[in-house]
Amino acid sequence: MSLFIQSLNHQIIDGDNHRHLLDNVNLSVAPGECVALMGDSGSGKTTLLNLIAGLEPIQQGKVAVADISLTQASDKQLSQLRKKHIGIIFQQFNLLTSLSVQDNIEFSAKLAGRYDAQHGLALAEQLGINHLLHKYPATLSGGEMQRVAIARALNSKPKLLLADEPTGNLDENNSNQVVQQLVRLAKSNNTALLMVTHSADVAASMDKVYRLDAAVSLVTG
């Protein structure tokens, strides 16, 4: 299992009170499976992604990525997990502006020690950005930047891909194209995909849809 979550609970400090943001969350994503995560604002979607990525400590419950438990992992182990097994696609793209498209795509793979020039070029071709390799992010459209971000995240051959509203800044046409390409590539690379989205159309492209409820934060399929 690429992602396994059991009985996850998480509290946040809200003024003078402690609020249960995530309450008894259970979720699993298999290799090659594409899952949408929906929910109202404040229901804990982004916090859940941060916990899965090892960016926030696990307070209670179990989270495992690629059969590696995050619960007792050290900061060094979590850093290695992110480098080698987790790909992240941000809503704001987060491309390195001083690097070319090709260098951006190669960045995560080199960091993970899995640099494969042919694999990166193949991803660029499949995403229709191979003609942009020598350009820089500032010259790209929103849809082009998102495709570069997808190629960068997949180039390291992660076990799990986390996407936080990856089409939030795209128009409907670009959004549909990007999601279709992302799902196809995740499946062909046997990468588990967990995508936070507010779009019912995007969610419909996934294998499963889960929803976080702001009141009790129970994940249901």
C-alpha positions in Angstrom: 0.0 0.0 0.0 1.4 3.4 -1.0 -0.5 5.3 1.7 -2.2 3.9 4.8 -3.9 6.0 7.5 -5.5 4.5 10.5 -7.3 6.3 13.4 -5.6 9.6 12.7 -6.5 12.4 15.1 -5.2 16.0 15.0 -5.9 19.0 17.1 -5.1 22.7 16.5 -5.1 25.6 18.8 -8.0 27.9 18.0 -7.7 31.0 20.2 -7.9 29.6 23.8 -9.3 26.3 22.7 -8.0 23.1 21.2 -10.1 22.1 18.2 -10.3 18.6 16.7 -9.5 19.3 13.1 -9.1 15.6 12.1 -11.1 13.0 14.0 -10.5 9.3 13.5 -9.5 9.5 9.8 -9.0 6.2 8.0 -7.8 6.2 4.4 -5.7 4.0 2.1 -4.4 4.5 -1.5 -3.0 1.6 -3.5 -0.2 1.9 -6.2 -1.6 3.3 -9.3 -4.9 4.3 -7.6 -6.2 7.9 -8.0 -8.2 9.4 -5.1 -9.9 12.7 -4.8 -10.2 14.4 -1.4 -12.9 17.0 -1.0 -14.3 19.0 1.8 -15.3 22.5 2.9 -12.8 25.2 3.8 -11.4 24.5 7.3 -12.1 20.8 7.2 -8.4 19.9 7.3 -7.6 18.9 3.7 -4.3 20.7 3.5 -3.4 19.8 7.1 -3.9 16.1 6.1 -1.6 16.5 3.1 1.0 18.1 5.4 0.8 15.2 7.9 1.2 12.7 5.1 4.2 14.5 3.7 5.8 14.6 7.2 5.7 18.4 7.4 3.7 18.3 10.6 4.1 15.8 13.5 1.6 12.9 13.9 -0.3 13.5 17.2 -2.3 10.3 17.3 -2.9 7.4 14.9 -0.9 5.8 12.2 0.3 7.1 8.8 2.5 5.0 6.6 3.9 5.9 3.1 5.4 3.1 1.1 5.2 0.8 4.2 7.3 3.4 6.2 5.7 4.6 9.4 5.8 8.4 9.9 4.7 8.2 13.5 8.1 7.6 15.1 10.3 8.8 12.2 13.0 11.3 12.8 13.3 14.6 10.9 16.1 13.1 8.8 14.0 10.0 8.0 11.1 12.2 7.0 13.3 14.3 4.8 14.6 11.1 3.0 11.0 9.9 2.7 10.0 13.1 0.9 13.0 12.9 -1.4 12.6 9.3 -2.4 8.9 8.4 -2.1 6.7 11.4 -2.1 6.0 13.8 -5.0 4.2 17.1 -4.3 2.3 19.3 -6.8 1.4 22.7 -5.4 -1.4 25.0 -6.5 1.0 27.8 -7.0 3.4 25.6 -9.1 6.5 26.5 -7.0 8.8 26.3 -10.0 12.4 27.5 -9.6 12.4 30.7 -11.6 16.2 30.7 -12.1 16.2 27.3 -13.7 15.0 26.3 -17.2 12.0 24.0 -17.7 14.4 21.0 -18.3 16.3 21.8 -15.1 13.1 22.2 -13.1 11.9 18.8 -14.4 15.2 17.1 -13.5 15.5 18.7 -10.0 13.4 16.2 -7.9 14.9 13.2 -9.7 18.5 14.4 -9.0 17.5 15.1 -5.4 16.2 11.6 -5.0 19.2 10.0 -6.7 17.0 8.7 -9.6 18.1 10.9 -12.4 17.1 9.4 -15.8 17.4 11.8 -18.7 15.2 9.6 -21.0 12.5 9.3 -18.4 12.4 13.1 -17.9 12.2 13.7 -21.7 9.5 11.1 -22.0 7.4 12.8 -19.4 7.9 16.2 -21.1 6.8 14.7 -24.4 3.7 13.0 -22.8 2.7 16.3 -21.2 3.3 18.2 -24.4 6.0 20.5 -23.0 9.1 19.0 -24.8 9.2 22.2 -27.0 9.6 24.3 -23.8 12.6 22.6 -22.2 15.0 25.6 -22.8 12.5 28.2 -21.7 12.1 29.7 -18.2 9.0 29.7 -16.0 8.3 33.4 -16.3 7.6 32.9 -20.0 5.1 30.1 -19.6 1.3 30.1 -19.3 -0.4 28.8 -16.2 -1.3 25.5 -17.9 2.3 25.1 -19.1 3.7 25.8 -15.6 1.4 23.2 -14.1 2.5 20.6 -16.6 6.1 21.3 -15.8 5.2 20.9 -12.1 3.6 17.5 -12.8 6.6 16.4 -14.8 9.0 17.4 -12.0 6.9 15.6 -9.3 6.7 12.4 -11.4 10.3 12.4 -12.6 11.6 11.1 -9.3 9.3 8.0 -9.6 7.6 8.6 -6.3 5.4 5.9 -4.6 2.9 8.6 -3.7 1.9 11.9 -5.3 0.2 14.6 -3.3 -1.6 17.3 -5.2 -3.2 20.3 -3.4 -5.8 22.0 -5.7 -3.4 21.6 -8.7 -6.0 23.0 -11.2 -7.2 25.9 -9.0 -5.4 28.5 -11.1 -6.4 27.0 -14.5 -9.4 27.6 -16.7 -11.9 24.7 -17.3 -10.3 23.5 -20.5 -6.8 23.5 -19.2 -8.0 22.0 -15.9 -9.6 19.0 -17.7 -6.5 18.4 -19.8 -4.1 18.6 -16.9 -6.2 16.2 -14.8 -6.5 13.7 -17.6 -2.7 13.7 -18.2 -2.0 13.5 -14.4 -4.3 10.5 -13.9 -2.9 8.7 -17.0 0.7 9.3 -15.9 0.1 8.3 -12.3 -1.4 5.0 -13.5 1.3 4.3 -16.1 4.0 4.9 -13.4 2.1 2.9 -10.8 2.1 6.0 -8.5 -0.6 6.5 -6.0 -2.3 9.9 -6.4 -4.1 11.8 -3.6 -5.6 15.0 -4.9 -7.3 17.8 -2.9 -9.9 19.4 -5.1 -13.1 21.5 -4.8 -14.2 20.5 -8.3 -16.8 17.8 -8.8 -15.6 17.4 -12.4 -12.1 16.8 -11.3 -13.2 14.4 -8.6 -15.2 12.4 -11.2 -11.9 11.6 -13.0 -10.6 9.8 -10.0 -11.0 6.1 -9.0 -12.4 7.1 -5.6 -13.7 10.2 -3.9 -13.4 10.9 -0.1 -14.8 13.8 1.8 -13.6 15.5 5.0 -16.5 16.8 7.0 -15.8 20.0 8.8 -18.0 19.0 11.7 -16.5 15.6 12.7 -13.7 15.2 10.0 -14.5 11.6 9.2 -13.3 10.4 5.9 -15.9 8.6 3.9 -15.8 7.1 0.4 
